[in-house]
Each structure stands twice: as C-alpha cells, then as structure tokens.
C-alpha cells in the first residue's frame, strides 16, 4: 500500500525543492520515489526504529521520519533534505 504523506512532510520539502537547481530537483524526486517504493514494500523493515511504531529512514540526502500505522502502512510525518557538503 502507498505511504501516506502528512501535509507537514510535503511542506518540509517545498523550500529546499524550490531553491534547488534543476539537477538537484531531479535528485530530490528520485530519492522520494525510491523511499516511496521501499515504504510500499515493507515499511517495518526500512530504516531504524525510534521506539514503538516510529522509524527514521535515510535515502541519500533525504531523511524521512515515519510511523507504521495499522495495516502496515507508513505515515510520513516529517522529512529533511540535507545540504551538500562543500
């Protein structure tokens, strides 16, 4: 089943995405696609546990904080896009 993204998680990506170059926007989109695919398949096996049903997942420069809800669905609560190191 598809992960459910909270509005706040979309908002977290809006600023870095709009400030990014076209190449970086494509990198963000690919990271989101990969994360969604992994969370669709087996969210409980991805990332690291943060206690209870909360987990954190790293997909390249994208960090997703999510919770497993009944039915084994991932609810993406927050995301963070890390700046490239100089």
SVG drawing of the C-alpha trace seen along z (x, -y; Angstrom):
<svg xmlns="http://www.w3.org/2000/svg" viewBox="-5 -29 39 35">
<polyline fill="none" stroke="black" stroke-width="0.4" points="0.0,0.0 1.2,-3.5 2.7,-5.5 0.6,-8.4 2.4,-11.7 1.3,-14.3 1.0,-17.8 3.8,-18.9 6.1,-16.4 5.3,-18.0 5.9,-21.4 9.3,-20.2 10.4,-19.5 8.9,-22.6 11.6,-25.1 14.6,-23.0 12.9,-21.9 12.1,-25.4 15.6,-26.7 17.3,-23.7 18.8,-23.7 17.1,-21.5 19.6,-18.7 19.1,-18.8 15.3,-18.8 15.7,-15.6 17.8,-14.2 15.1,-15.0 12.4,-13.5 14.5,-10.2 15.1,-10.0 11.4,-10.4 10.5,-7.8 13.0,-5.3 11.7,-5.9 8.1,-5.5 8.9,-2.3 10.7,-0.9 7.9,-2.0 5.3,-0.5 7.0,2.9 7.9,3.3 7.9,0.2 8.7,2.1 12.0,3.4 13.3,0.0 15.4,-2.4 15.9,-2.4 13.5,-2.1 12.9,-5.1 10.7,-3.3 7.2,-2.0 6.0,-2.4 8.2,-5.3 11.1,-4.9 13.6,-7.0 14.9,-6.2 17.8,-7.6 17.6,-7.7 20.7,-9.5 20.4,-13.1 16.7,-12.6 15.7,-11.7 12.2,-10.5 10.6,-10.3 7.6,-8.0 5.2,-5.8 3.8,-2.4 0.0,-2.6 -2.5,0.3 -2.4,2.3 1.4,1.9 1.1,-1.5 3.9,-4.1 2.7,-7.6 5.5,-10.0 5.4,-12.7 8.5,-14.8 11.3,-14.9 14.6,-16.7 16.8,-17.3 20.5,-17.7 22.6,-20.3 25.5,-19.1 28.8,-19.4 31.4,-21.7"/>
</svg>
